[in-house]
Amino acid sequence: MSSAHNAVNDPGTSRSPGGLRKIVAASLIGTTIEWYDYFLYGSAAALVFGRVFFPESDPLTGTLLSFLTYAIGFAARPIGAVVFGHYGDRLGRKKLLVISLLMMGLSTALIGCVPGYNTIGVAAPVLLTALRLVQGFALGGEWGGAVLLVSEHGDAKRRGFWASWPQGGAPAGNLIAVGVLSLMTTVLSDDAFNSWGWRVPFLLSAVLVMIGLWIRLSVDESPLFKEALAKAERRKAEQRSEQLPFVAVVRNHWRDILVAMGARMAENISYYVITAFVLAYCVEHLGIDKQTALNAVLIGSAVQFCLIPLFGALSDRVGRKPVYLVGAVGVGAWSWAFFALLDTKSFPALVLAVTVGLIFHSAMYAPQAAFFSELFATRMRYTGASIGAQLSSVAAGAPAPLIATALLSSYGNSTPISVYVGLAAVITVIAVVASRETRGRDLAAIEPDGEATRTAADQKTAASA
């Protein structure tokens, strides 16, 4: 067995607690910054973009158009998944993560510089949409690389726990984005916030990216990938051709891609309804002030950040599928109580609605990183995990706030939205039930057909987990 493979399976080398924590910290901080950039756009679309970039429309139509630009960014995510996945599987996870961070940070900072419609006319929403596409492209390559960097450094026994930490970047990024917007709405008048105050959080991204870049450059590539790369170089020297990662993953892992896509439907749709559409619903439909709605999301995101590693650890003990299914069933059922609580216009009820919704979401999101990593072979893992995750985002997360807003506009109540979330939960339950349990898999032993060769050591690890 090669020395690289020994390093992967030896807790005393690459998986020393200090070394693994450094990898986890680098992934968490990087994903936090990227999700901050991405969620900042969603929150701003709900609160201010309609007035700044579509001022000639009524408030609800302006919000609808803002969410349309929000949804367009998702179209670039599968493209980013293919491009970043290809080079991430060929060149390494770390290099591509640095590039994605730079692209995301630059595009977000530039959004803060785009003049409004009243200044440059139709060019304003055009520029906004173009920068949103760059955001989507960058995020399409970010998620897969970040979770794989941790998964491939960690061991099978606690992979769910360690790989869930980069997932914490989503609520952490949303927490910071909503927190900064909440601060700006507190210290500024509505006119000042709509004029220039909303731009400050976007410009702040440039500072955060420099911090994230410094941390990410300090980590090393995973030993597991180094071993796979060495094998590929030997095949090349022997003049044995190697399929492109995209071709290989579609040919050998198409079932796993479908599982990943289905598993993300309820997770993705529920999250954007709970954290993005909720702002428009509260402010435009219920007449609740921005600060109250933002604070409810702020509290819910803080709770979710704390719960994600706990659900990740639980998936190491009972399996990925049971934890995921609890989240999917829970979020489908909670969608009915969610809007009923919002309609009371009571702040405690708002906090309860958002927090419980995000608890169920955490049960899906936490084990997702390990679950998807354990589906694909190493030389196509970045591509497979990214494509599976991002293709579903086009059908799920992209139109979720848009569909929810359109349903609200057409029917005037939340019932169709609850049905929408419930149907997504059904799709996710079917996908997860149809999948294999992946807990305890040796990532190095997963074959290109998606099956894993189980060694005695792997079986012992799985049994004791």
Secondary structure, DSSP 8 states (H G I E B T S, - for coil): --HHHHHHH-TTTTT-HHHHHHHHHHHHHHHHHHHHHHHHHHHHHHHTHHHHH-TTS-HHHHHHHHHHHHHHHHHTHHHHHHHHHHHHHHH-HHHHHHHHHHHHHHHHHHHTT---HHHHTTHHHHHHHHHHHHHHHHHHHHHHHHHHHHHHHS-STTHHHHHHHHHTHHHHHHHHHHHHHHHHHHHS-HHHIIIIITHHHHHHHHHHHHHHHHHHTTS---HHHHHHHHHHHHHHHTT-----HHHHHHHH-HHHHHHHHHHHHHHHHHHHIIIIIHHHIIIIIS---HHHHHHHHHHHHHHHHHHHHHHHHHHHHH-HHHHHHHHHHHHHHHHHHHHHHHTTT-HHHHHHHHHHHHHHHHHHHHHHHHHHHTTS-GGGHHHHHHHHHHHHHHHTTTTHHHHHHHHHHHHSSSHHHHHHHHHHHHHHHHHHHHS---TT--GGGB-TTS-B---HHHHHHHHH-
